[in-house]
Amino acid sequence: MSKKPSSLLTAAIESATPQFVKDFIRNRQFENTMNKSDNTTDEVEDLTETISWLDGNNHRFGALVHNVLTPQECQTLMDRSEQVGYEQALVNVGGGRQVAIGEVRNNDRCIIDDPDYAEMLYQRLLLKLQDHPNVLGPMLNWKHLDKQYAVGLNERLRILRYDPGTYFAPHSDGYYVRRNEAGPSRRGETSRVTLLLYLNEGYQGGNTRMLRTFNPSSKGRDIVPRAGSVLLFEHECLHEGVTLEKGRKYVVRTDLMYSEKGPGNEYSKGLYQDKQPAQGAPDR
């Protein structure tokens, strides 16, 4: 039943190549804008070498992928998040508990569970990376463990909103392991790679900084947000949301999910057996 990673890529691309791709937010359709950017020379940047050096581990994965969403699509998602509403972002402290710790983070957060949107975003990402095997290969086939393959995105979209003076102090991201919230067949899927989707730009400060140590003076790599761009990196990588100085910043946080069973048709074609959002699930 399971497919090898190369079969996943073929099936995933075949399932997402019609001229029109559904916009799951407003139930309309928009033209597929893949490969139409005037800035095609830097659509994908492999950050593996940089992140591995910062982390002190020569096997870390990272990439920056531009123009995954259009400006209009970014605006639509920002508008949707404002309609849903924001609350203070909390910090996971273990045991399923979350608390407010202003010294760690003081931004706002909106949580939206949307399997369809997560699948659309995953298919977009596969399309953007189809000509970049140096990034796509490590992303699809988890190299640190045997028989771990990418199967899609975590459907829990955490939309983070930053205003002047807000930040997220240096940290690494935790893992999320599925129970039955996406159906019993997907139990055990584990998040391993962080996905940040930037929804706007033009503010001052607010860069994502990849760090080598917790020392504020340590050398790092600043990622300057561009609307529609996706940043990928392993959960263990130390990073921070630099203090926003002016304007308002929106960024979506979710995860790439992996399974030792390998991707089957239910993943590559986006056919979810259980589309109900995770009720009462922990922040993940």
C-alpha positions as CSV (number, residue, x, y, z in Angstrom):
1,M,0.0,0.0,0.0
2,S,2.8,2.4,0.8
3,K,4.8,4.2,-1.9
4,K,8.5,5.0,-2.0
5,P,9.4,8.7,-1.9
6,S,9.9,8.9,-5.7
7,S,6.4,7.5,-6.2
8,L,5.0,10.0,-3.8
9,L,6.6,12.9,-5.7
10,T,5.1,11.7,-9.0
11,A,1.7,11.1,-7.6
12,A,1.7,14.4,-5.7
13,I,2.6,16.4,-8.7
14,E,0.1,14.6,-10.9
15,S,-2.6,15.4,-8.4
16,A,-1.8,19.1,-8.3
17,T,-1.0,20.1,-11.9
18,P,-4.5,21.2,-13.2
19,Q,-4.4,24.8,-14.4
20,F,-6.7,25.7,-11.5
21,V,-6.1,24.9,-7.9
22,K,-8.9,25.2,-5.4
23,D,-8.8,28.1,-2.9
24,F,-10.1,26.4,0.2
25,I,-10.6,29.6,2.1
26,R,-13.2,31.3,-0.1
27,N,-14.4,28.2,-2.0
28,R,-13.4,29.7,-5.4
29,Q,-10.6,29.0,-7.8
30,F,-7.5,30.8,-8.7
31,E,-4.9,30.4,-11.4
32,N,-1.9,28.2,-10.5
33,T,1.0,30.8,-10.4
34,M,3.9,28.3,-10.2
35,N,7.0,29.4,-12.1
36,K,5.5,32.8,-13.1
37,S,7.6,35.0,-10.9
38,D,9.9,37.5,-12.6
39,N,12.5,36.6,-10.0
40,T,13.0,32.9,-10.9
41,T,16.7,32.7,-10.2
42,D,16.4,32.6,-6.4
43,E,13.0,30.8,-6.0
44,V,14.6,28.2,-3.8
45,E,17.6,28.6,-1.5
46,D,19.2,25.5,0.2
47,L,20.1,26.6,3.7
48,T,21.3,23.1,4.8
49,E,25.0,24.1,4.9
50,T,24.3,27.4,6.8
51,I,21.9,25.8,9.3
52,S,24.2,22.7,9.8
53,W,27.1,25.0,10.6
54,L,25.1,27.1,13.1
55,D,23.8,24.0,14.8
56,G,27.2,22.3,14.9
57,N,25.7,19.3,13.1
58,N,26.5,18.5,9.4
59,H,23.2,16.8,8.8
60,R,20.6,19.6,9.5
61,F,18.0,20.4,6.8
62,G,16.8,23.9,5.9
63,A,15.5,25.7,2.9
64,L,13.9,29.0,1.9
65,V,11.2,28.8,-0.8
66,H,9.8,32.0,-2.3
67,N,6.4,32.7,-4.0
68,V,4.6,29.7,-2.5
69,L,1.5,31.9,-2.1
70,T,0.5,35.0,-4.0
71,P,0.1,38.4,-2.2
72,Q,-3.7,38.1,-2.6
73,E,-3.7,34.6,-1.0
74,C,-1.6,36.0,1.8
75,Q,-4.0,38.8,2.4
76,T,-7.0,36.4,2.4
77,L,-5.4,34.3,5.1
78,M,-4.6,37.4,7.2
79,D,-8.2,38.6,6.9
80,R,-9.5,35.1,7.8
81,S,-7.3,35.1,10.9
82,E,-8.6,38.5,12.1
83,Q,-12.1,37.2,11.7
84,V,-11.4,34.2,13.8
85,G,-9.6,36.3,16.4
86,Y,-6.3,36.4,18.3
87,E,-5.2,35.7,21.9
88,Q,-1.9,35.8,23.7
89,A,0.5,33.1,22.5
90,L,1.5,30.7,25.2
91,V,4.6,28.6,25.8
92,N,4.5,24.8,26.0
93,V,6.1,23.6,29.3
94,G,5.5,19.9,28.9
95,G,2.8,17.5,30.0
96,G,0.4,19.1,27.6
97,R,0.5,22.4,29.7
98,Q,0.9,25.9,28.3
99,V,1.5,29.1,30.2
100,A,2.1,32.7,29.4
101,I,5.8,33.6,29.8
102,G,6.4,37.2,28.6
103,E,10.1,36.8,28.8
104,V,10.0,34.1,26.2
105,R,7.3,35.4,23.9
106,N,4.7,38.2,23.9
107,N,3.1,38.0,20.5
108,D,-0.5,37.0,19.7
109,R,-1.7,33.8,18.1
110,C,-4.7,32.6,16.1
111,I,-5.2,28.8,15.7
112,I,-7.1,27.4,12.6
113,D,-7.5,23.7,12.0
114,D,-7.8,23.2,8.2
115,P,-6.7,19.9,6.6
116,D,-7.7,21.0,3.1
117,Y,-5.6,24.2,3.3
118,A,-2.7,22.3,4.7
119,E,-2.8,19.9,1.9
120,M,-3.0,22.6,-0.7
121,L,0.0,24.3,0.8
122,Y,1.9,21.0,0.8
123,Q,1.1,20.4,-2.9
124,R,2.3,24.0,-3.7
125,L,5.6,23.3,-1.9
126,L,6.1,20.0,-3.8
127,L,5.5,21.9,-7.1
128,K,8.0,24.6,-6.2
129,L,10.7,22.0,-5.3
130,Q,10.2,19.6,-8.2
131,D,13.3,21.0,-9.9
132,H,15.4,21.2,-6.7
133,P,16.2,17.6,-5.8
134,N,18.9,18.8,-3.3
135,V,16.1,20.2,-1.2
136,L,13.2,17.9,-2.1
137,G,15.1,14.7,-1.5
138,P,16.1,15.4,2.1
139,M,12.6,16.9,2.8
140,L,10.7,13.8,1.6
141,N,13.1,11.2,3.0
142,W,14.0,11.7,6.6
143,K,17.7,10.9,6.7
144,H,18.3,10.7,10.5
145,L,16.0,7.6,10.9
146,D,15.2,4.6,8.8
147,K,11.9,4.5,6.9
148,Q,10.7,8.0,7.7
149,Y,8.9,9.7,4.9
150,A,7.1,13.0,4.6
151,V,3.3,12.5,4.4
152,G,2.0,16.1,4.5
153,L,1.6,19.1,6.8
154,N,0.1,19.4,10.3
155,E,-3.4,20.8,9.7
156,R,-3.1,23.0,12.7
157,L,-2.2,26.5,11.3
158,R,-0.8,28.7,14.1
159,I,-1.0,32.3,12.7
160,L,1.3,34.5,14.7
161,R,0.8,38.3,14.9
162,Y,3.6,40.6,16.0
163,D,3.2,44.3,16.9
164,P,6.0,46.7,17.8
165,G,7.9,45.5,20.9
166,T,6.9,41.8,20.5
167,Y,9.3,39.0,20.0
168,F,9.9,35.2,20.4
169,A,13.1,34.6,22.3
170,P,15.7,32.0,21.2
171,H,14.2,28.5,21.3
172,S,13.9,25.2,19.4
173,D,10.6,23.7,18.5
174,G,9.0,20.6,20.0
175,Y,7.7,17.5,18.3
176,Y,4.1,16.6,17.8
177,V,2.9,13.0,17.5
178,R,-0.5,12.3,16.2
179,R,-3.1,10.3,18.1
180,N,-6.4,9.8,16.3
181,E,-7.4,13.4,15.5
182,A,-6.7,12.8,11.8
183,G,-8.1,9.2,11.7
184,P,-6.6,6.0,13.1
185,S,-4.7,5.2,9.9
186,R,-2.5,8.3,10.6
187,R,-1.8,7.6,14.3
188,G,1.9,7.9,15.1
189,E,2.8,10.5,12.4
190,T,5.5,12.7,13.9
191,S,6.5,16.3,13.1
192,R,10.2,16.8,12.4
193,V,10.5,20.0,10.3
194,T,9.2,23.5,11.1
195,L,7.4,25.4,8.3
196,L,7.1,29.2,8.6
197,L,4.9,30.9,5.9
198,Y,5.4,34.7,5.8
199,L,2.2,36.5,5.0
200,N,3.4,40.1,4.7
201,E,6.5,42.3,4.6
202,G,7.6,45.9,4.8
203,Y,7.8,46.2,8.6
204,Q,11.0,47.0,10.5
205,G,12.7,44.3,12.6
206,G,10.9,41.0,13.0
207,N,13.4,38.9,11.1
208,T,13.7,35.1,11.8
209,R,17.2,34.6,13.1
210,M,18.8,31.2,13.0
211,L,21.3,31.0,15.8
212,R,24.4,29.0,16.8
213,T,24.1,29.5,20.6
214,F,21.8,31.2,23.1
215,N,24.4,34.0,23.4
216,P,22.8,37.2,22.0
217,S,26.2,38.1,20.4
218,S,26.6,34.7,18.6
219,K,26.7,34.7,14.9
220,G,23.6,33.8,13.0
221,R,21.7,34.0,9.8
222,D,18.8,36.5,9.5
223,I,15.9,35.6,7.3
224,V,14.2,38.7,6.0
225,P,10.5,37.9,5.5
226,R,9.0,38.1,2.1
227,A,5.2,37.7,1.6
228,G,4.4,34.2,0.3
229,S,7.8,32.7,1.2
230,V,8.2,29.5,3.2
231,L,11.1,28.8,5.6
232,L,11.8,25.1,6.5
233,F,14.2,23.9,9.2
234,E,14.5,21.0,11.6
235,H,12.8,21.3,14.9
236,E,16.1,21.1,16.8
237,C,17.5,24.2,15.2
238,L,17.9,27.2,17.5
239,H,16.1,30.3,16.2
240,E,14.2,33.4,17.4
241,G,11.7,36.0,16.2
242,V,13.6,39.3,16.5
243,T,11.8,42.1,18.2
244,L,9.4,44.0,15.8
245,E,10.2,47.7,15.7
246,K,7.5,49.1,13.4
247,G,4.5,47.8,11.6
248,R,2.7,44.5,12.0
249,K,3.9,41.1,11.1
250,Y,1.9,37.9,10.2
251,V,3.5,34.5,9.9
252,V,2.0,31.0,9.8
253,R,3.7,28.2,11.8
254,T,3.0,24.5,11.0
255,D,5.0,21.3,10.6
256,L,6.0,18.7,8.1
257,M,4.7,15.3,9.3
258,Y,6.6,12.0,8.8
259,S,5.6,8.3,9.0
260,E,7.6,5.1,8.8
261,K,4.6,3.5,7.0
262,G,5.4,5.7,4.0
263,P,3.0,7.8,2.0
264,G,0.1,6.2,0.3
265,N,-2.7,7.5,-2.0
266,E,-4.5,9.1,1.0
267,Y,-1.5,11.5,1.3
268,S,-0.3,12.0,-2.2
269,K,-3.8,12.8,-3.6
270,G,-5.0,14.7,-0.5
271,L,-8.0,12.4,0.2
272,Y,-8.6,12.8,3.9
273,Q,-10.8,10.1,5.4
274,D,-11.5,12.3,8.4
275,K,-11.8,16.1,7.8
276,Q,-13.0,17.0,11.2
277,P,-10.7,19.5,12.9
278,A,-8.9,18.4,16.0
279,Q,-11.3,19.3,18.9
280,G,-9.5,20.2,22.1
281,A,-6.1,19.1,20.7
282,P,-3.0,20.7,22.3
283,D,-1.2,23.5,20.5
284,R,1.1,21.8,18.1
